Amino acid sequence: MRLGDDPALQRLDAFPYRHRLGDVMSQPLVTIAPERTLADAARLLTERRISALVVLGGDGRPDGIITERDLTRVVAAEGSGGLDAPVRRIMSSPTVTARADDFVYVAIGRLDRLGYRHLVVVAPDGRAIGMVTARSLLRQRAATLALGDEIEVAVDPAGLGRVQRALPALALRLQDEGLTAPEIARVVSAVLRDLTRRATELAVAAMAPTHGPPPAAYAVLVLGSGGRGESLLAADQDNALVHAGGDAADPWFAELGRRLADTLDSAGIPYCKGGVMARERAWRHSLAGWESVIGRWAAAASPNDVLAADIFFDFQAVSGDIGLAEQLRDLALARVRASPMLVRLLAADLASVQAPVGVFGGLRAREGRIDLKVSGLFPIVATTRALALARGLRVTPTLERLRLLVEAAHVPEADAERLREAHALFMTLALEQQVADIGAGIAPGNRVELSRLDAGRRRRLKEAFRNVETFAQAVAGHIV
């Protein structure tokens, strides 16, 4: 079957993959206390002209939900006297929730699977902050396909693999819908992070009968392009783990890392060739352990240390104690501020960046292909990362780092615009090649076939490479 031939994917609409729930949820959230009466709830629904109320607990988290249909059933069964009962008597609980940074497709799939009409949007700490309804989503976009909730109900690697195998067709359809390559990369990265999260949950559940519960708080981290939200279709595993235990806790987390890696590999996300996985001792530490590792990176100049630091500083937590992961980020940024040498080491290789353009102006290729990552995407990512770390920025996406650097007058807007254009071009060409290669049965990568590019694209590609070289060498000269 050719990519895009799946009838379901042909019905895909781009909107749910472009927007997050925080963009579309209803705010401010209308809530009611569980001890209030159903009559109070009816008046509130009428006054606000809404169809549901969130019942809040004392901690701001949703205890339940009550809808106009619930009230109608009470009146039909008990008459108006039934409205004197407290809200907690008929509220639906537990509440169906999703995170504000989830894409809309997650909510669509969840509502459809459960047969519900309302979904409460929560902050990272679980507080209720908004609501989306099936009706409002239908108004936003009528036709869609949701992959997101398939992850939630997957019970084994085969279930996760079905989602992973749908990514190329999803990317192709999103291209047809007009999304840019960076936008598609954000969607692909979100799905890959969710697959990692679900694989962690499955591993923890499978370990419970023989290994017991986690011995300490922990967080699983996705590193590199997945953490930046810039993965395309050639991603392998890049993950790590931070925990709050001591040395005695490591065997449990080592087993978790092993099962996580095996599950993802079985689902079609291959092992990292460089061993950047939580199953490896080098990528699994307590907070104190990570502080020691980062200190070693700052003191060493080995290529392996620099590569490890490059991958690490783009991390995003996907499972476990998110607060612990943010403590790690605080620790890492503080270590960078205390050791400017680490940023210098990260920027050192930028001085040697060269555009792959020959003396006669032609693009230098190997076996008819040119690597867009080595001379294109990597220098953009590395320069913005080094500048962002030097200034203590917490964000990880390359274009978001660049935006903040421009706002703080650390990067001229003209330079930033050239980098944005180059970044978009490299990702567009890489994605197009990956889709073509997968369709031809070739493993996707970052090397683009030059014969696919017309004269205009070759000219733009050479200009982009040269702009990146100029900027990378300038940043290296400034930092180093």
PyMOL commands that set and color helices and strands:
alter all, ss='L'
color gray80, all
select helices_A, chain A and resi 7-10+15-18+21-24+38-48+68-78+80-84+87-89+104-114+134-140+148-153+157-176+181-211+224-228+247-266+281-283+287-299+303-312+322-338+340-352+372-390+398-407+413-439+450-452+455-479
alter helices_A, ss='H'
color red, helices_A
select strands_A, chain A and resi 31-32+52-56+62-67+97-99+118-122+128-133+218-222+239-243+284-286+316-320+369-371+447-449
alter strands_A, ss='S'
color yellow, strands_A
deselect
rebuild
show_as cartoon
